[in-house]
Amino acid sequence: MSLDHGHDGHHHRPSFIFTWISFVLAIISSPVFCLCYLTTYIGRFVLLRLLKKKYPDLEFIKSVSIRSAMDTPKNTGYVVVLLKVNGDFDINLMKHTIQTDIVEKYDRISGRLCYPHLRCSLTKKWMRYAWIKSSNFSIDNHVIGLPETKAASEDDIMQHVNDIIAVLIPPELPQWQITMIPADEDTFYLLVRIHHLYSSEDGVGLSDLLLLKPDDGGLKHGETTAKSKSSSQHADADSIQNILSTVYQAPTALPRLCEHLSEICANTWNELVSTYDPLENPKVFRRRPNVFIFGTMLVIVTASAAKDKTTKRNFAHKLKREMTRRDIQFRYMFESLVNTFHPALWLSIGWWLLVKCVLRLPITMLLMIKNTSTYVYWMSVLLYSASELMYLARLVYYAPSTVIRELVLPFLGGPDRGVRITPQGSKCVYWSRPVDLDLVNTIHDNTGAATCEIQLSMLAAALQEYFTATGVRFSKNVMTTTRFVSKANLFQLNNRHVITNGLLALPLPMDTDHDPIYSLHEMQECLQEAIGNQTALYIASMWQIDHSLATSFLPSPLVSVGLHFLSKKFPLTVTYVEEHKLDRKRRVLLWGQEVDAIMYWRPPQANVCMSLSIINYGGHLRLAVMADAKMSPPCKEIVSTYERNIPQFITAAERYAKIVNTSD
């Protein structure tokens, strides 16, 4: 992957100077970051201790995520998922299954509840979330069935969903709810609302809560799981996973080398323990003692004392206890010193080395020749590891300039950058009708653009028309935080126990004169520029999602203020859900009903005014929008424009292909 930020000689020197100054500033500021981390860690530790004393009945959450920092009473982060399911359904059976198989599910090894907080409600004390154990938990409050409606259209269902979302879950109840909305005799919808902390803290999988079968549950007869996985992992050039592979090339040789070295160290340690630990080999005292044997014993004793968790006494007491257990006395140390420096020992060592060199050298040479392939393999691993270390060093060097360029400089670009719509709290959702992915593939065949670029450009075109109608000012593009996920990982996005893709600060082109091909070309440039320049941000977002790294350096109030300020420049969030072209099978519920459509919304928080999801599922494409309920005109216009623009994109692509073929 190229990390160069300048494409010509005129811009190369300023870019180099900016990168160098940014790196120097980062090095100089590193003590400040370390001090901030230490201060924040100690402050949160003390605060939690005080809160536990003041509120002993509450279980406070130790970690601080980005969504937790952005939560407000009027704008809390609820993940919303809607499934359209074909088939009959029994609401009582679903209540019983969720109660027994999820809420009351116990771990076989530890005997503890797998999801202990599904019975707990949430509260905030001094800006820290805490769990409240609920004594009157009832599954009837969380799995709800609406009365049956006859021949309900998608517009009617949309209205039902918005009516449900408008009513908040009572704060005294656990903050999750599943609502069944019947459409007709053979179709129903499942709407899930769940607070983000249930996924990030407890690891509650939405696929479990929705009672979906695992992916391998729908394999065809005679198809093996391995075959299915291999086909789904086969990425074509058009796949977003293949495109994102150029953002960050994960090391492969370094983990292999580290694993091999750790294996060598483990084997060496086990051999030392079995040979020189008196508890494992009492015959060690029969050998003539020397400094090496005594030093090895001392290392083993120190390691055993460090691992001893049976007593809370100090380390010196544990060390003395371990030496007593092994009967290692001061006299043994004195004998080791005397024997080590005895001339007879050095003569015997010299004679042993001479004999070994004379007799073992030919055998060693033959073994080396025999194992030449092994040595060549590990030499290549070493070379690849060195190149990966250089690559990581380049990433570290360019990271400060990337952060400053993408997160700091945009705020100095004037007041017209970004969309200025202040969210009011209440949300509404809309989604498009299914669009056949073959139509998108037609545009791909005529233009050569990746399907993700086509779909993002169609989204940008719809947003451009919407913002023009609303009179909202914007610059050449609108900044978004865009997350690309596969269909298989869709229901694990908020689970910190699952490693997922990072985020890209992706601009959507707004100044394209309503020309589909021009919009597509601009979108390609924006995506490639983001992929080429945002490696550091991409990795940092992965670490933040998986380990809450960024929010560990600053106190929660400062994190909240910083995120509200930063979100002014990133007013849109986009989730792109990709379906592999060879894997268009649909998910099914535990009882065999087929999931016909999936809609997913990341909650827009802080100054993020709109959450958009492009979902590829079952051979169809849908656009789902979540926005402030008081936005005017309603965001349903975005969905309508998106559907209306698709024929225009197809016609423009066919015209473009004819022009290209004619010129050739």
C-alpha positions as CSV (number, residue, x, y, z in Angstrom):
1,M,0.0,0.0,0.0
2,S,1.3,3.4,-0.9
3,L,1.6,5.9,1.9
4,D,2.7,8.8,-0.2
5,H,0.6,11.9,0.3
6,G,1.9,13.9,-2.6
7,H,1.6,13.0,-6.3
8,D,4.0,15.4,-7.8
9,G,7.2,17.2,-7.0
10,H,5.5,20.5,-6.3
11,H,3.5,19.1,-3.4
12,H,6.0,16.5,-2.2
13,R,8.3,18.9,-0.2
14,P,5.5,20.7,1.7
15,S,3.9,17.3,2.5
16,F,7.2,15.9,3.7
17,I,7.8,19.0,5.9
18,F,4.2,18.8,7.3
19,T,4.6,15.0,8.0
20,W,8.0,15.5,9.7
21,I,6.7,18.4,11.9
22,S,3.6,16.4,12.9
23,F,5.7,13.4,13.9
24,V,8.1,15.6,16.0
25,L,5.1,17.2,17.7
26,A,3.7,13.8,18.4
27,I,7.0,12.6,20.0
28,I,7.3,15.8,22.1
29,S,3.7,15.4,23.2
30,S,3.9,11.7,24.1
31,P,4.8,12.4,27.8
32,V,1.6,14.6,27.9
33,F,-0.5,11.8,26.5
34,C,1.0,9.3,29.0
35,L,0.3,11.8,31.9
36,C,-3.3,12.2,30.6
37,Y,-3.8,8.5,30.5
38,L,-2.4,8.0,34.0
39,T,-4.4,10.9,35.4
40,T,-7.6,9.6,33.7
41,Y,-7.0,6.1,34.9
42,I,-6.4,7.1,38.5
43,G,-9.3,9.6,38.4
44,R,-11.7,7.0,37.1
45,F,-10.5,4.4,39.6
46,V,-11.0,6.8,42.5
47,L,-14.4,7.9,41.1
48,L,-15.6,4.3,40.8
49,R,-14.5,3.6,44.4
50,L,-16.4,6.6,45.7
51,L,-19.5,5.7,43.6
52,K,-19.4,2.1,44.9
53,K,-19.3,3.4,48.5
54,K,-22.1,5.9,47.9
55,Y,-24.3,3.5,45.8
56,P,-23.4,-0.1,47.0
57,D,-26.5,-1.6,45.2
58,L,-25.4,-0.4,41.8
59,E,-22.9,-2.2,39.4
60,F,-20.9,0.6,37.7
61,I,-19.5,0.1,34.2
62,K,-15.8,0.6,34.2
63,S,-15.2,1.3,30.5
64,V,-16.2,4.4,28.6
65,S,-17.1,4.0,24.9
66,I,-17.7,6.7,22.4
67,R,-21.5,6.0,22.4
68,S,-21.5,6.2,26.2
69,A,-19.8,9.6,26.1
70,M,-22.3,10.9,23.5
71,D,-25.4,9.6,25.3
72,T,-27.8,12.2,26.7
73,P,-31.2,11.6,28.3
74,K,-33.0,12.9,25.1
75,N,-30.6,11.2,22.6
76,T,-29.6,7.7,23.8
77,G,-27.8,5.3,21.6
78,Y,-30.3,2.5,20.7
79,V,-29.4,0.1,18.0
80,V,-32.5,-0.6,15.9
81,V,-32.9,-3.6,13.7
82,L,-36.0,-4.6,11.6
83,L,-36.6,-8.0,10.0
84,K,-39.2,-8.9,7.5
85,V,-40.0,-12.6,7.9
86,N,-42.0,-14.9,5.7
87,G,-44.1,-17.4,7.6
88,D,-46.4,-17.9,10.6
89,F,-45.2,-17.0,14.0
90,D,-46.1,-17.8,17.6
91,I,-45.3,-14.9,20.0
92,N,-45.7,-17.1,23.1
93,L,-43.1,-19.5,21.7
94,M,-40.7,-16.6,21.1
95,K,-41.2,-15.3,24.7
96,H,-40.5,-18.8,26.1
97,T,-37.4,-19.3,24.0
98,I,-35.9,-15.9,24.8
99,Q,-36.7,-16.4,28.5
100,T,-35.1,-19.9,28.7
101,D,-32.4,-19.8,26.1
102,I,-31.1,-16.3,26.4
103,V,-32.2,-14.5,29.6
104,E,-31.7,-17.6,31.7
105,K,-28.9,-19.1,29.7
106,Y,-26.0,-20.3,32.0
107,D,-22.4,-21.0,31.1
108,R,-21.6,-24.7,31.4
109,I,-18.2,-24.2,32.8
110,S,-18.6,-21.3,35.2
111,G,-22.2,-21.8,36.0
112,R,-22.9,-18.1,35.7
113,L,-25.5,-16.4,33.5
114,C,-24.2,-15.7,30.0
115,Y,-26.0,-12.4,29.8
116,P,-26.5,-11.3,33.4
117,H,-27.6,-7.7,32.6
118,L,-30.6,-8.5,30.4
119,R,-32.6,-8.4,33.7
120,C,-30.9,-5.0,34.7
121,S,-32.0,-1.5,33.9
122,L,-29.6,1.4,33.4
123,T,-29.0,4.6,35.3
124,K,-26.4,7.3,35.4
125,K,-24.6,8.7,38.4
126,W,-22.0,11.4,37.9
127,M,-21.9,10.7,34.2
128,R,-21.1,7.0,34.8
129,Y,-23.5,4.2,33.7
130,A,-24.5,1.6,36.2
131,W,-26.7,-1.5,36.2
132,I,-29.7,-1.8,38.5
133,K,-30.9,-5.3,39.3
134,S,-34.6,-5.6,38.6
135,S,-36.6,-7.8,40.9
136,N,-39.8,-7.7,38.9
137,F,-38.4,-8.7,35.5
138,S,-41.1,-9.9,33.1
139,I,-40.6,-11.1,29.5
140,D,-44.0,-9.6,28.6
141,N,-42.5,-6.1,28.9
142,H,-39.7,-6.9,26.4
143,V,-41.3,-9.3,23.8
144,I,-44.5,-7.6,22.5
145,G,-46.9,-8.6,19.8
146,L,-49.1,-6.0,18.1
147,P,-52.6,-6.8,17.0
148,E,-53.0,-8.3,13.6
149,T,-53.5,-6.1,10.6
150,K,-54.9,-7.1,7.3
151,A,-52.9,-6.6,4.1
152,A,-50.6,-4.0,5.6
153,S,-48.3,-2.3,3.1
154,E,-44.7,-1.3,3.8
155,D,-45.9,2.3,4.3
156,D,-48.2,1.1,7.0
157,I,-45.4,-0.9,8.6
158,M,-43.2,2.1,8.4
159,Q,-45.7,4.1,10.3
160,H,-46.1,1.4,12.9
161,V,-42.3,1.3,13.4
162,N,-42.1,5.1,13.8
163,D,-44.9,5.0,16.3
164,I,-43.0,2.4,18.3
165,I,-39.7,4.2,18.1
166,A,-41.3,7.5,19.2
167,V,-42.2,5.9,22.6
168,L,-39.2,5.4,24.8
169,I,-38.7,2.2,26.8
170,P,-39.6,3.1,30.4
171,P,-36.3,3.9,32.3
172,E,-37.2,1.5,35.1
173,L,-37.1,-1.5,32.7
174,P,-34.1,-3.1,31.0
175,Q,-33.4,-1.1,27.9
176,W,-34.2,-3.7,25.2
177,Q,-37.4,-4.6,23.4
178,I,-38.6,-6.9,20.6
179,T,-41.9,-6.0,18.9
180,M,-43.7,-8.3,16.5
181,I,-45.7,-6.5,13.8
182,P,-48.0,-8.7,11.8
183,A,-48.4,-7.7,8.1
184,D,-50.6,-10.4,6.7
185,E,-51.2,-14.1,7.1
186,D,-47.8,-15.1,5.7
187,T,-45.6,-12.1,6.7
188,F,-44.6,-10.4,9.9
189,Y,-41.9,-7.9,11.0
190,L,-39.6,-8.1,14.1
191,L,-38.4,-4.8,15.4
192,V,-35.5,-4.8,17.9
193,R,-34.4,-1.8,20.0
194,I,-31.5,-2.4,22.3
195,H,-29.2,-0.1,24.2
196,H,-25.6,-0.3,22.9
197,L,-24.2,-1.3,26.3
198,Y,-25.9,-4.7,26.3
199,S,-23.8,-5.6,23.2
200,S,-20.5,-3.9,24.1
201,E,-20.5,-5.0,27.8
202,D,-22.3,-8.3,27.8
203,G,-21.6,-9.4,24.3
204,V,-25.3,-9.9,23.5
205,G,-25.5,-10.8,19.8
206,L,-28.4,-9.5,17.9
207,S,-28.5,-12.7,16.0
208,D,-29.2,-14.5,19.3
209,L,-31.8,-12.0,20.4
210,L,-33.5,-12.3,17.0
211,L,-33.4,-16.1,17.3
212,L,-31.6,-16.5,14.0
213,K,-30.0,-19.8,13.0
214,P,-26.3,-19.7,12.5
215,D,-25.0,-19.1,9.0
216,D,-24.3,-22.8,8.4
217,G,-27.9,-23.7,9.4
218,G,-29.2,-22.9,5.9
219,L,-26.7,-25.0,3.9
220,K,-28.0,-26.9,1.1
221,H,-28.1,-30.7,1.1
222,G,-24.6,-32.1,0.6
223,E,-22.8,-28.8,1.2
224,T,-20.2,-28.8,3.9
225,T,-19.5,-26.0,6.3
226,A,-15.9,-25.7,5.1
227,K,-17.0,-25.4,1.5
228,S,-19.4,-22.7,2.5
229,K,-16.8,-20.8,4.4
230,S,-14.3,-21.0,1.7
231,S,-16.7,-19.7,-0.9
232,S,-17.7,-16.8,1.3
233,Q,-14.1,-15.9,2.0
234,H,-13.2,-15.9,-1.7
235,A,-13.2,-12.2,-2.4
236,D,-13.4,-10.9,-6.0
237,A,-11.8,-7.7,-7.2
238,D,-15.2,-6.0,-6.8
239,S,-15.5,-6.8,-3.1
240,I,-15.2,-4.1,-0.6
241,Q,-13.2,-6.4,1.5
242,N,-10.7,-6.6,-1.3
243,I,-10.7,-2.8,-1.6
244,L,-10.2,-2.3,2.1
245,S,-7.3,-4.7,2.2
246,T,-5.2,-1.9,0.8
247,V,-6.0,0.4,3.8
248,Y,-4.0,-1.7,6.2
249,Q,-2.0,-4.8,5.4
250,A,-2.1,-6.8,8.6
251,P,1.2,-8.5,9.4
252,T,1.4,-12.2,8.7
253,A,5.1,-13.0,9.1
254,L,5.5,-11.2,12.5
255,P,2.7,-13.2,14.2
256,R,4.2,-16.4,12.8
257,L,7.6,-15.5,14.1
258,C,6.3,-14.5,17.5
259,E,4.3,-17.7,17.8
260,H,7.4,-19.7,16.9
261,L,9.6,-17.8,19.4
262,S,7.0,-18.2,22.1
263,E,6.8,-21.9,21.4
264,I,10.6,-22.2,21.7
265,C,10.5,-20.2,24.9
266,A,7.7,-22.4,26.3
267,N,9.6,-25.6,25.4
268,T,12.8,-24.3,26.8
269,W,11.1,-23.3,30.0
270,N,9.4,-26.6,30.4
271,E,12.7,-28.4,29.9
272,L,14.4,-26.2,32.5
273,V,11.7,-26.8,35.0
274,S,11.7,-30.6,34.4
275,T,15.5,-30.7,34.7
276,Y,16.4,-28.2,37.4
277,D,13.2,-27.7,39.6
278,P,13.7,-29.9,42.7
279,L,10.0,-30.4,42.9
280,E,9.9,-31.9,39.5
281,N,13.4,-33.6,39.5
282,P,14.7,-34.3,43.1
283,K,17.8,-35.9,41.6
284,V,19.1,-32.4,40.7
285,F,20.8,-32.2,44.1
286,R,22.9,-35.2,43.3
287,R,24.7,-33.3,40.5
288,R,27.7,-31.1,41.2
289,P,26.2,-27.6,41.8
290,N,27.3,-24.6,39.8
291,V,26.2,-21.1,39.3
292,F,24.2,-22.0,36.2
293,I,22.2,-24.6,38.0
294,F,21.7,-22.4,41.1
295,G,20.7,-19.4,38.9
296,T,18.2,-21.5,37.0
297,M,16.7,-22.7,40.3
298,L,16.5,-19.1,41.5
299,V,14.6,-18.0,38.3
300,I,12.2,-20.9,38.7
301,V,11.6,-20.0,42.3
302,T,11.0,-16.4,41.4
303,A,8.5,-17.3,38.7
304,S,6.6,-19.6,41.1
305,A,6.4,-16.9,43.7
306,A,5.1,-14.4,41.2
307,K,2.4,-16.8,40.1
308,D,1.4,-17.8,43.6
309,K,-2.2,-16.5,44.2
310,T,-2.9,-18.7,47.3
311,T,-1.8,-16.1,49.8
312,K,-1.9,-12.3,50.0
313,R,1.5,-12.1,51.8
314,N,4.2,-9.9,50.3
315,F,6.6,-11.2,47.6
316,A,9.5,-11.7,49.9
317,H,7.5,-14.1,52.0
318,K,6.3,-16.0,48.9
319,L,9.9,-16.2,47.7
320,K,11.1,-17.6,51.0
321,R,8.2,-20.1,51.0
322,E,9.1,-21.4,47.6
323,M,12.8,-21.8,48.5
324,T,11.8,-23.7,51.6
325,R,9.6,-26.0,49.6
326,R,12.5,-26.9,47.4
327,D,15.0,-27.1,50.2
328,I,17.4,-24.6,48.6
329,Q,19.8,-23.4,51.3
330,F,22.6,-20.8,51.6
331,R,25.1,-23.7,51.7
332,Y,24.0,-24.8,48.3
333,M,24.7,-21.3,46.8
334,F,28.2,-21.3,48.4
335,E,29.0,-24.7,46.9
336,S,27.8,-23.5,43.5
337,L,30.2,-20.6,43.6
338,V,33.2,-22.8,44.7
339,N,32.5,-25.4,42.1
340,T,32.0,-22.9,39.3
341,F,35.4,-21.3,39.7
342,H,37.3,-24.6,40.3
343,P,40.0,-25.1,37.6
344,A,39.0,-28.8,37.2
345,L,35.5,-27.7,36.0
346,W,36.9,-25.4,33.3
347,L,39.3,-28.2,32.1
348,S,36.4,-30.6,31.9
349,I,34.3,-28.0,30.0
350,G,37.1,-27.4,27.5
351,W,37.6,-31.1,26.9
352,W,33.8,-31.6,26.5
353,L,33.7,-28.8,23.9
354,L,36.7,-30.1,22.0
355,V,35.2,-33.6,21.8
356,K,31.8,-32.3,20.8
357,C,33.2,-30.1,18.1
358,V,35.3,-32.9,16.6
359,L,32.7,-35.6,16.8
360,R,29.5,-33.6,16.4
361,L,30.6,-31.2,13.6
362,P,30.2,-33.7,10.7
363,I,26.8,-34.8,12.1
364,T,25.7,-31.2,12.5
365,M,26.7,-30.3,9.0
366,L,24.7,-33.3,7.6
367,L,21.7,-32.3,9.7
368,M,22.0,-28.7,8.4
369,I,22.0,-29.9,4.8
370,K,19.1,-32.2,5.5
371,N,17.1,-29.3,7.0
372,T,18.0,-26.7,4.4
373,S,14.4,-26.1,3.5
374,T,13.5,-25.3,7.1
375,Y,16.3,-22.8,7.4
376,V,15.3,-21.2,4.1
377,Y,11.7,-21.0,5.3
378,W,12.6,-19.3,8.6
379,M,15.1,-17.0,6.8
380,S,12.2,-15.8,4.5
381,V,10.0,-15.3,7.6
382,L,12.7,-13.2,9.1
383,L,13.0,-11.1,6.0
384,Y,9.3,-10.7,5.7
385,S,9.1,-9.8,9.4
386,A,11.7,-7.1,8.8
387,S,9.7,-5.6,5.9
388,E,6.6,-5.7,8.0
389,L,8.4,-3.9,10.8
390,M,9.4,-1.2,8.3
391,Y,5.8,-0.9,7.1
392,L,4.5,-0.5,10.7
393,A,7.3,2.1,11.3
394,R,6.1,4.1,8.2
395,L,2.5,3.9,9.6
396,V,3.6,5.3,12.9
397,Y,5.6,8.0,11.2
398,Y,2.6,9.1,9.0
399,A,-0.1,8.7,11.7
400,P,0.3,12.1,13.4
401,S,0.0,14.0,10.1
402,T,-3.0,11.9,9.1
403,V,-4.8,12.7,12.4
404,I,-4.1,16.4,12.1
405,R,-5.1,16.6,8.4
406,E,-8.3,14.7,8.9
407,L,-9.5,15.7,12.3
408,V,-7.9,19.2,13.0
409,L,-7.5,21.0,9.7
410,P,-11.2,20.5,8.7
411,F,-12.2,22.8,11.6
412,L,-10.0,25.6,10.1
413,G,-11.7,25.3,6.7
414,G,-14.5,27.8,7.4
415,P,-18.1,27.6,8.6
416,D,-19.5,26.2,5.3
417,R,-17.9,22.8,5.7
418,G,-20.5,20.3,6.8
419,V,-24.2,20.2,7.3
420,R,-25.7,22.3,10.1
421,I,-28.8,20.5,11.4
422,T,-29.1,20.3,15.2
423,P,-30.8,17.0,16.3
424,Q,-33.7,17.3,18.7
425,G,-33.7,13.8,20.1
426,S,-36.8,12.0,18.7
427,K,-36.0,9.7,15.7
428,C,-37.8,8.4,12.7
429,V,-36.8,5.7,10.2
430,Y,-37.5,5.1,6.5
431,W,-36.3,2.5,4.1
432,S,-36.5,1.9,0.3
433,R,-38.2,-0.8,-1.6
434,P,-35.9,-3.7,-2.6
435,V,-33.7,-3.0,-5.6
436,D,-32.4,-6.0,-7.6
437,L,-28.6,-6.2,-7.3
438,D,-28.4,-7.2,-11.0
439,L,-29.3,-3.6,-11.8
440,V,-26.2,-2.5,-9.9
441,N,-24.2,-5.2,-11.6
442,T,-25.4,-3.8,-15.0
443,I,-23.9,-0.4,-14.0
444,H,-20.7,-2.2,-12.9
445,D,-20.4,-4.0,-16.2
446,N,-20.8,-0.8,-18.2
447,T,-18.5,1.5,-16.1
448,G,-16.1,-0.9,-14.4
449,A,-16.7,0.8,-11.1
450,A,-17.0,-1.3,-7.9
451,T,-20.5,-2.0,-6.7
452,C,-19.8,-0.2,-3.4
453,E,-18.7,2.9,-5.3
454,I,-21.8,2.8,-7.4
455,Q,-24.1,2.5,-4.4
456,L,-22.3,5.2,-2.5
457,S,-22.5,7.5,-5.5
458,M,-26.3,6.9,-5.8
459,L,-26.6,7.7,-2.1
460,A,-24.6,10.9,-2.6
461,A,-26.8,11.9,-5.5
462,A,-30.0,11.4,-3.5
463,L,-28.5,13.4,-0.6
464,Q,-27.5,16.2,-2.9
465,E,-31.0,16.6,-4.1
466,Y,-32.4,16.5,-0.6
467,F,-30.0,19.1,0.8
468,T,-30.8,21.4,-2.2
469,A,-34.5,21.1,-1.4
470,T,-33.9,21.8,2.3
471,G,-31.7,24.8,1.6
472,V,-28.9,23.5,3.8
473,R,-25.5,24.9,2.9
474,F,-22.7,22.5,2.1
475,S,-19.2,22.7,0.6
476,K,-18.0,20.5,-2.3
477,N,-18.6,17.4,-0.1
478,V,-20.3,16.3,3.1
479,M,-18.1,14.3,5.6
480,T,-19.3,11.0,6.9
481,T,-18.0,8.3,9.2
482,T,-18.4,5.2,7.0
483,R,-18.2,1.6,8.2
484,F,-18.0,-1.3,5.8
485,V,-19.2,-4.7,7.1
486,S,-20.0,-8.1,5.7
487,K,-23.5,-9.6,5.9
488,A,-22.1,-12.3,8.3
489,N,-20.8,-9.6,10.8
490,L,-23.9,-7.4,10.6
491,F,-25.3,-8.4,14.0
492,Q,-21.9,-8.1,15.8
493,L,-21.1,-4.4,15.1
494,N,-21.5,-3.3,18.7
495,N,-19.9,-6.3,20.3
496,R,-16.4,-5.4,21.5
497,H,-15.6,-9.1,21.8
498,V,-15.7,-9.4,17.9
499,I,-13.0,-7.8,15.8
500,T,-14.5,-5.8,13.0
501,N,-13.5,-3.3,10.3
502,G,-12.6,0.2,11.2
503,L,-14.1,3.5,10.1
504,L,-13.2,5.8,7.2
505,A,-13.8,9.6,7.2
506,L,-15.4,9.4,3.8
507,P,-16.6,12.6,1.9
508,L,-19.7,12.2,-0.2
509,P,-19.4,14.5,-3.3
510,M,-22.2,17.1,-3.4
511,D,-21.2,19.3,-6.3
512,T,-21.7,17.0,-9.3
513,D,-24.3,18.9,-11.4
514,H,-26.7,15.9,-11.0
515,D,-24.6,14.0,-13.5
516,P,-24.6,10.2,-12.6
517,I,-21.3,9.4,-14.3
518,Y,-19.6,12.5,-12.9
519,S,-20.9,11.7,-9.4
520,L,-19.6,8.1,-9.8
521,H,-16.1,9.4,-10.8
522,E,-16.0,11.8,-7.9
523,M,-17.1,9.1,-5.5
524,Q,-14.3,6.8,-6.8
525,E,-11.7,9.6,-6.2
526,C,-13.0,10.3,-2.7
527,L,-13.0,6.6,-1.7
528,Q,-9.5,6.0,-3.1
529,E,-8.1,9.1,-1.4
530,A,-9.6,8.1,1.9
531,I,-8.2,4.5,1.6
532,G,-4.8,5.9,0.6
533,N,-4.5,8.5,3.3
534,Q,-6.4,7.2,6.4
535,T,-4.5,4.1,7.4
536,A,-3.8,5.6,10.9
537,L,-7.4,6.6,11.5
538,Y,-8.7,3.3,10.3
539,I,-6.4,1.4,12.7
540,A,-7.2,3.8,15.5
541,S,-11.0,3.3,15.0
542,M,-10.5,-0.5,15.1
543,W,-8.6,-0.1,18.4
544,Q,-11.3,2.2,19.8
545,I,-14.1,-0.1,18.8
546,D,-12.4,-3.2,20.2
547,H,-10.6,-1.8,23.2
548,S,-11.9,1.8,23.9
549,L,-8.4,3.1,23.3
550,A,-9.1,6.8,22.5
551,T,-11.6,7.4,25.4
552,S,-8.9,6.1,27.9
553,F,-6.8,9.2,27.6
554,L,-9.3,11.9,28.6
555,P,-12.0,12.3,31.3
556,S,-15.5,11.6,30.3
557,P,-16.7,15.2,30.2
558,L,-13.8,16.2,27.9
559,V,-14.5,13.2,25.7
560,S,-18.2,14.2,25.5
561,V,-17.3,17.8,24.6
562,G,-14.7,16.7,22.1
563,L,-17.1,14.3,20.4
564,H,-19.9,16.9,20.2
565,F,-17.4,19.3,18.6
566,L,-16.0,16.8,16.2
567,S,-19.4,15.5,15.1
568,K,-20.2,19.0,13.7
569,K,-17.8,18.2,10.9
570,F,-19.1,14.6,10.4
571,P,-22.9,15.0,10.4
572,L,-23.6,11.7,8.6
573,T,-22.9,8.1,9.5
574,V,-23.0,5.5,6.8
575,T,-23.0,1.7,7.2
576,Y,-22.4,-0.3,4.1
577,V,-23.4,-3.9,4.5
578,E,-21.9,-6.1,1.7
579,E,-23.2,-9.4,0.5
580,H,-20.9,-11.8,-1.3
581,K,-22.0,-12.4,-4.9
582,L,-21.7,-16.2,-4.4
583,D,-23.5,-16.2,-1.0
584,R,-27.1,-14.8,-1.5
585,K,-28.8,-17.3,0.8
586,R,-31.1,-15.7,3.4
587,R,-31.1,-16.2,7.1
588,V,-33.8,-18.2,8.8
589,L,-35.3,-18.1,12.3
590,L,-34.9,-21.0,14.7
591,W,-38.3,-22.4,13.5
592,G,-37.4,-22.2,9.8
593,Q,-39.1,-19.0,8.8
594,E,-37.1,-17.2,6.1
595,V,-35.9,-13.6,6.7
596,D,-36.9,-11.8,3.6
597,A,-35.3,-8.4,4.4
598,I,-33.1,-6.8,7.0
599,M,-32.9,-3.1,8.0
600,Y,-30.2,-1.9,10.4
601,W,-29.6,1.6,11.9
602,R,-26.7,2.9,13.9
603,P,-28.0,5.5,16.3
604,P,-27.1,9.1,15.3
605,Q,-25.8,10.9,18.4
606,A,-24.3,14.2,19.4
607,N,-24.4,16.5,16.3
608,V,-24.8,13.6,13.8
609,C,-28.1,14.4,12.2
610,M,-28.6,11.3,10.0
611,S,-27.7,7.6,10.0
612,L,-27.8,5.9,6.6
613,S,-27.4,2.2,5.9
614,I,-26.9,0.6,2.5
615,I,-27.8,-3.1,3.0
616,N,-27.1,-5.8,0.4
617,Y,-29.1,-8.9,1.4
618,G,-30.7,-11.8,-0.4
619,G,-29.8,-10.4,-3.9
620,H,-31.5,-7.1,-3.2
621,L,-30.4,-3.6,-2.1
622,R,-32.1,-1.3,0.3
623,L,-31.4,2.1,1.7
624,A,-32.4,2.7,5.3
625,V,-32.4,6.1,6.9
626,M,-32.7,7.2,10.5
627,A,-32.9,10.9,11.3
628,D,-34.4,13.5,13.5
629,A,-38.2,13.3,13.4
630,K,-38.6,17.1,13.1
631,M,-36.4,17.5,10.0
632,S,-38.2,19.2,7.1
633,P,-38.8,17.9,4.6
634,P,-38.9,14.4,6.0
635,C,-36.1,12.1,5.2
636,K,-38.5,9.9,3.3
637,E,-37.6,12.2,0.4
638,I,-34.1,10.8,0.4
639,V,-35.5,7.2,0.0
640,S,-37.8,8.3,-2.8
641,T,-35.1,10.2,-4.7
642,Y,-32.8,7.2,-4.2
643,E,-35.3,4.9,-5.9
644,R,-36.1,7.4,-8.6
645,N,-32.4,7.9,-9.5
646,I,-31.6,4.3,-10.2
647,P,-33.0,4.2,-13.8
648,Q,-31.0,7.4,-14.5
649,F,-27.8,5.8,-13.3
650,I,-28.5,2.7,-15.5
651,T,-29.2,4.8,-18.6
652,A,-26.1,7.0,-18.0
653,A,-23.9,3.9,-17.6
654,E,-25.2,2.4,-20.8
655,R,-24.6,5.7,-22.6
656,Y,-21.1,5.9,-21.1
657,A,-20.3,2.3,-22.3
658,K,-21.4,3.2,-25.8
659,I,-19.2,6.3,-25.9
660,V,-16.2,4.3,-24.6
661,N,-16.7,1.5,-27.1
662,T,-17.1,4.0,-30.0
663,S,-13.9,5.9,-29.0
664,D,-12.0,2.5,-28.9
